[in-house]
Amino acid sequence: MNKTLEVLKSIYKPYRYTIKNKSIIIETTSGNYVLKEKGEKDIKELYAYLSSRAFTNFAPLVDGERKDLNVFNYIEDIETPKEQKASDLVNVVASLHNKTTYFKEVSEENYHEIFDNINDNILHLKDYYQNLILEIEKEIYMAPSHYELIRNSSKIMSALEFCKEELLNWYELVKKTNKQRVALIHNNLEIDHLLKGEQDVLISWDKAKIDSPVLDLIQFYQKNYLDTDFEVLFDKYNERYPLTADEKKLFFVIISIPPKVLLDESEFNNCKKVRVALDYLYKTEMLVRPYYTVEEKEQESNFHE
């Protein structure tokens, strides 16, 4: 990297350097550039694919021929309210998924593997919380974090039962199909990974891959559930890229799995961990419940007809 950096210095003749995260921003008389160490992903090849699909919301690659560094045009990010930026990010991601979607052949074994992985996680958490609750119930004087867990234990167990039941329903939907809808997913969504320049630009593509578009939504939700109105964002995404019934069900199952609270010796830390986990649980229920209320009403209406 150092050798390449010296070569780039001689080419661009920068007068200032700024290190930001894993990148180096260089300022020159001819413009500003970002130097980023290469990962396993061939960004030049990825950009060529995205361009072929008429998706151009990425930072222009100035030089991708170096062995260890990529050079991008620097984009000055316009300060934008977080909620608005989150909304813009959802628009870009929906466009990404829409323009790169295709259906691939799969077997029942593929879906069964997904089912087993999620089910194992649900069973593990159920066993973990049952044992934890039993231990706490033996205490004469409960610590505040333990008391809070006991008070909300039925909520935790109900969430796990919901996930188990809906996972079975999801599997019934997909097990006889031989195709799966996939797209190129960014797989590293952060609000800060959207830059507001002349056009909205997504950065940090090193983890991009072909997979279910649901994975991008799950990741984004789990990072931003507390400080964004995800109900609005989810509706906006579905307007531009409607999830199928099985995709939506899988999304709801995975986000509804309660976080695992790992207690330690610090009661202060334990209280924070429990509060974060419960906030996630209640916030997620508020997002998911309306969709199932609508579904139940539709089923009841169909029954009476």
C-alpha positions, -999 to +999 in steps of 0.1 A: +000+000+000+028+025+009+045+019-025+013+025-044+005+056-022+039+071-032+031+065-069-003+082-065+013+111-047+036+117-077+005+115-100-020+137-081+004+159-062-019+164-032-015+193-008-035+178+020-044+143+033-073+133+056-077+099+070-114+089+074-122+054+087-104+031+063-100+057+035-075+085+027-089+117+012-064+136-009-070+172-019-053+184-051-054+214-073-073+193-099-099+179-075-103+157-045-101+119-044-106+090-020-080+062-017-094+029-004-076-003+002-089-031-021-108-060-005-119-093-020-146-077-041-136-065-076-152-031-075-144-024-112-162-055-122-191-048-098-195-012-112-195-026-147-224-049-138-244-022-120-239+001-150-252-026-173-283-027-152-287+011-154-279+016-118-254+044-113-257+055-077-221+048-068-190+069-065-171+071-098-140+049-099-111+070-112-084+043-110-091+006-104-060-008-120-038-006-089-030-039-071-039-027-035-058+006-038-088+020-056-091+057-064-126+073-063-138+107-070-145+125-037-181+134-031-189+162-007-218+150+014-246+175+019-258+177+055-293+161+056-317+153+084-313+116+094-349+107+086-348+122+052-314+105+045-329+072+056-358+077+032-334+085+003-313+054+012-344+032+010-352+047-025-317+039-037-318+004-023-352-004-038-338+008-071-308-014-067-329-045-060-354-037-087-327-033-114-307-064-105-335-089-097-337-123-113-350-157-103-326-186-097-333-223-096-333-237-061-343-270-045-363-277-013-330-284+004-320-248+000-351-236+018-348-264+044-313-252+052-326-216+058-354-231+079-330-252+100-307-223+106-334-199+118-352-226+138-320-236+156-315-200+166-351-198+179-348-230+199-314-219+213-329-186+225-360-204+239-338-227+259-315-199+270-343-177+283-362-205+300-331-214+319-322-178+327-358-172+340-357-203+362-325-191+377-337-156+384-370-169+399-349-187+426-335-153+438-350-138+470-339-103+461-338-097+424-314-073+408-332-046+388-321-061+355-334-095+366-367-081+377-371-063+344-365-096+326-390-115+347-416-088+342-412-091+304-405-129+302-440-136+287-433-110+260-400-127+251-414-162+251-445-150+230-421-135+204-402-167+201-435-187+197-446-162+170-413-167+152-415-205+154-451-205+141-445-180+113-413-198+103-433-229+097-459-209+077-430-195+056-416-229+049-451-241+038-451-212+013-417-219-003-410-256+001-427-266-032-413-238-052-382-243-073-373-206-078-360-179-055-360-142-062-326-127-057-308-094-064-275-078-059-276-066-023-254-040-008-250-061+024-235-032+044-262-006+047-256+023+070-272+058+067-237+072+066-230+050+035-253+073+015-237+105+002-258+134-010-241+150-039-254+158-074-270+124-071-274+100-042-244+077-040-239+045-021-204+037-009-187+007+008-196-020-016-170-045-004-196-069+010-220-068-019-233-102-032-262-118-049-288-129-024-324-123-011-332-086-010-347-092+024-312-094+039-306-057+032-338-047+049-331-069+079-296-054+084-309-019+079-337-024+104-316-039+131-292-010+129-317+018+128-350+006+144-348+030+173-341+063+156-361+060+123-397+056+115-393+023+099-430+018+092-429+047+068-396+035+053-409-001+049-440+012+031-419+034+008-396+004-001-426-018-009-441+009-031-409+007-053-401-029-048-430-050-034-418-079-013-435-112-021-456-129+006-428-153+015-402-125+016-423-104+038-430-133+062-393-142+064-384-105+071-410-104+099-398-137+114-361-127+115-366-092+129-390-105+155-364-129+170-355-114+205-319-103+210-299-125+233-292-106+266-258-117+279-255-106+315-222-098+332-209-086+366-219-050+360-255-043+370-254-010+353-244-027+320-270-054+326-298-028+330-287-012+297-286-045+279-321-055+291-335-021+282-320-022+247-334-057+241-368-048+253-370-016+233-361-037+202-388-062+210-416-037+216-405-015+187-406-045+164-440-056+176-453-022+167-440-026+132-452-062+126-485-063+143-505-041+119-496-063+090-510-094+108-541-075+119-548-067+082-541-103+072-565-116+099-593-092+088-588-103+052-590-140+062-621-134+083-637-115+054-629-143+029-644-169+054-677-150+057-679-147+019 
